[in-house]
Amino acid sequence: MQIAEIASLEVILIVLAVGLVVFGSSKIPKIARGLGSAKSEFEKGIKEGQQASTPAEDKNQTDTPAS
């Protein structure tokens, strides 16, 4: 089974309709904002982690004596 078969337009519309019924129209924007801010915080943390690990790697490479 391919992804294109699973993610057809009908399935996406059904999932959105069920989400609307379960959460209600007033909570959907709040959920979307929460997911958006969580995504941006996650990307920010990944970026900070990469920046923090880069100087440490450079320091370890300069501290080791050449053989």
C-alpha positions as a printed NumPy array, in Angstrom:
array([[  0.   ,   0.   ,   0.   ],
       [  1.437,   3.361,  -0.981],
       [  1.198,   6.632,   0.908],
       [ -0.813,   8.19 ,  -1.909],
       [ -3.526,   5.606,  -1.33 ],
       [ -3.655,   6.304,   2.408],
       [ -3.59 ,  10.114,   2.232],
       [ -6.307,  10.584,  -0.331],
       [ -8.425,  13.712,  -0.253],
       [-11.437,  11.848,   1.134],
       [ -9.468,  10.49 ,   4.096],
       [ -8.042,  13.911,   4.902],
       [-11.51 ,  15.478,   4.802],
       [-12.927,  12.754,   7.063],
       [-10.134,  13.249,   9.606],
       [-10.686,  17.015,   9.586],
       [-14.436,  16.566,  10.033],
       [-13.947,  14.179,  12.958],
       [-11.476,  16.611,  14.526],
       [-13.989,  19.409,  14.191],
       [-16.707,  17.338,  15.843],
       [-14.47 ,  16.118,  18.666],
       [-12.728,  19.384,  19.537],
       [-15.272,  21.952,  18.393],
       [-14.722,  24.974,  16.233],
       [-13.46 ,  27.182,  19.057],
       [-10.63 ,  24.883,  20.156],
       [ -9.169,  24.115,  16.719],
       [ -7.324,  27.483,  16.414],
       [ -5.939,  27.112,  19.943],
       [ -4.656,  23.637,  19.132],
       [ -3.104,  24.867,  15.882],
       [ -1.363,  27.759,  17.684],
       [ -0.062,  25.368,  20.322],
       [  1.303,  22.992,  17.694],
       [  2.915,  25.884,  15.831],
       [  4.632,  27.25 ,  18.922],
       [  5.762,  23.757,  19.945],
       [  7.271,  23.239,  16.489],
       [  9.121,  26.554,  16.607],
       [ 10.429,  25.85 ,  20.125],
       [ 11.595,  22.41 ,  19.013],
       [ 13.441,  23.857,  16.   ],
       [ 14.957,  26.561,  18.225],
       [ 16.193,  23.906,  20.665],
       [ 17.704,  21.843,  17.857],
       [ 19.489,  24.927,  16.506],
       [ 20.83 ,  25.863,  19.949],
       [ 21.97 ,  22.29 ,  20.53 ],
       [ 23.868,  22.248,  17.267],
       [ 25.509,  25.594,  18.047],
       [ 26.467,  24.442,  21.543],
       [ 28.008,  21.193,  20.309],
       [ 30.03 ,  22.78 ,  17.494],
       [ 32.492,  24.795,  19.667],
       [ 33.024,  21.8  ,  21.95 ],
       [ 33.939,  19.632,  18.985],
       [ 36.348,  22.281,  17.699],
       [ 37.942,  22.581,  21.149],
       [ 38.436,  18.816,  21.389],
       [ 40.133,  18.762,  17.993],
       [ 42.61 ,  21.544,  18.936],
       [ 43.432,  20.085,  22.382],
       [ 44.596,  16.738,  21.05 ],
       [ 48.322,  16.606,  20.253],
       [ 49.294,  15.755,  16.694],
       [ 50.871,  12.302,  16.357]])
